[in-house]
Each structure stands twice: as C-alpha cells, then as structure tokens.
Amino acid sequence: MAVKSRVTFISGSIIKWDTFLKETTDLTGRSPTRGADASGLNLSDYARFIAALGEFRDGQVLNPIDTLQAAGNILCHVYLSFLISGSSALIFRVGELTELSMSMAKLADNKGRVALVSGNLRQWKDAVVELCKVTQTRVVGNTVSGFFSKLGLQYVFSDFNRKALPSGLFLLEYKVGSSNR
C-alpha cells in the first residue's frame, strides 16, 4: 500500500510591526506602509510586510499588489516551514528538486519519512514551481501553493499560469514576457 503524503504548515516569520514601523519611520522619515494603507486592501501580515519592504527599498509609495507581483529578492525576508510526510522516495525527491533545508525522520511504521522543510519565500516559490513539474512531487507543490494562497501570498505567483490537469492537480507555467523570475 502506498504511503499517503501530507503537508502541514508549521511556522513562519513573526513580524514585530510596532518595532519595524517605529524604527523605519524614525530612520527614513517615512512610513513604509503608505501604499498598503492607502490601498484599502485587507492584506495578510506576510503580504503587508513584503509590500512595506518594497516601499522601504524604493523610497516611494507603491501599489502593494504590484510589489507582491514583482517582489523578487524581497521574498527572502519571509521564512516558512512545513512538515511533509510520505514515501522515502517522495521526501528524497523534494530534497533533490529544491534548495530548501530539511530535517528528516522515519515514520512510525517504517514505511516512509517525514521532513521538516524550511526556507525563505523566494526558495519556496522556486520549489513550488519545480515540485509542480514532476508527477511524483506535484501534490506537494500544489498543496504548498494552496497554503500560500491561504497566507495571502497568491500574488507572488502572478508570473505563472496554472494549467489544470485531468488529475485535479496543476502545473505552473511561466508567463511569456513576465519579468519576475
């Protein structure tokens, strides 16, 4: 019997908003959340933080959606961990396809492995794209992508189209002309 895979969100960066806002405003003379505040959008903490980092870096009011869609290396400032379980082959394949950090253990029944898989959001974005390409790891990539949507980070993948497959899963295909890689 095949080992069923599971993906569970474990941890993510904690943003100390009071400190971040006070210090950046004191040091730069401006709030890094002007664009997010003016947009009226209900952004998750992670999405708001990425948008604020865009304004912090660029020094001007930015549309938060535009920042999320073209975040590039700003994504490196958000760190996330997932617990992934499944067959040993699946877990090892995730390790081969990604630049993520992994700590592994055998499942209690010795029929597979579980791994704590961690990395910054830029690494996770690249990982999801790679995992969705391979049949064996696609369910993991699709599941993590779903977590990102729940965390308000769906715009990070705006440079990709979802191509639905008969299995109910999807591939991520890079949009031609997009510059957010």
PyMOL commands that set and color helices and strands:
alter all, ss='L'
color gray80, all
select helices_A, chain A and resi 17-28+34-39+45-58+64-69+72-77+88-97+121-133+135-150+154-157
alter helices_A, ss='H'
color red, helices_A
select strands_A, chain A and resi 6-12+79-86+101-106+113-120+160-164+170-174
alter strands_A, ss='S'
color yellow, strands_A
deselect
rebuild
show_as cartoon
